[in-house]
């Protein structure tokens, strides 16, 4: 795999993790999230551990869409992280073999 593709995997994984951190930080700051919240008689509520916070419709919609984005970015982070780890292991093995050492074989003690 080229360095550009490897770095691309790391960047995508990092952005996905950043999205998760932004969601958690935002949910804490605005009083909860819309996934656990509810709409009652035209009033919009975010929920955080059973505590409801009334917000405007736009804030509720933002929270709902940000939570939904996690259903895409969370699996994407796991996939790109896994692929980056495989690539890192392959690079480490290639470095070992180019050094003339073989994995799993002890050096001679003569």
N, C-alpha and C positions, 0 to 999 in steps of 0.2 A: 504494500500500500504506500502511496506517495505521502510525503510530509504534508502536503496541502490537504489531502483527504483526512489524514490523522488529526491534524489541527482543526479541521472542519468538524469532526466528530466531537472533539473536546469543546469547541465553541458552542455547538448545538446543545450538548449536555449541560454546559454551564448556563446557557440561557434558559433552559428548562428548569434548572434548579433555582435560578434567579426568579423565575415566574412563581415558583412555589413559595419562596421567601417573601416575595412581594404580596402574594395572596394572604399568607399568615400575618404579616405585618399590617396589611390593610384591614383585614378582618378584626384584628385587635384594636386598631385605631378607630374604626367606625362602629364598633360594638357588636360585631358578629358577622354572619354571612347569610345570604339569601337562601341557600340550599336548606338550611335548618329553620329559616324564617317562614313567614306566612303573610298572606294578604287577607285582611278582614275588613269588609265594608269600605273598600277603597283606601284603606290605610295599609302602609307597607312596613313590615317589621323584619328586622334582622335578628337572628338568635345566636346566643353564645352561652352554652351550658345552661340552657333553660331561661336565661334572662333575655327578654325582648327589648329591642331598641327601635323606636319608630323613626323612619327615614323617608325621604322623598322617593318618588317613583324612579327617577334617574339613578339615584344611588343604589336602589334595590336592583335595577336592571344591570348596573355595572357589576355589582357583587355576584349576581346570578351568572353573568357571562364569564366573569373571571374564574368562578368556581368550575364552570363547564370547560374552560380552557385547560384546566388541570387534567381532565380526562384524556386529553390529547398529549399534553406535554409530559405528564408523569410517565406513561409507558415509553414515550420517545426518549426520555432521559435514561430510563433503564436499558433500553436497546442500545443507544449510542454509548453509554458507559460500558456496557458489556463488550461491544465491538472494539472500543478503545482499549479495554483491558486485554483482549485477545491480541490486538496489534502490539501492545506494549510487551506482552510475553514473547511474541514472535521476534520482536526486535532484540529483546534480551538474549534469546536463544541464538540469534544470528551473531550477536556480538561475542558470545561465548565460543561459538564454533570458529569464528574468525581469529580468536585469540589462540587457537590450537588446543584448547581444553575441551573435554567432552563432559557433558553433564552426567553425574552418577558414577564416575570413575575416580577413584582416589589416586593421588599422585604416587609414584614409586618412592619408597623410602629406603633406597640403597645407599 
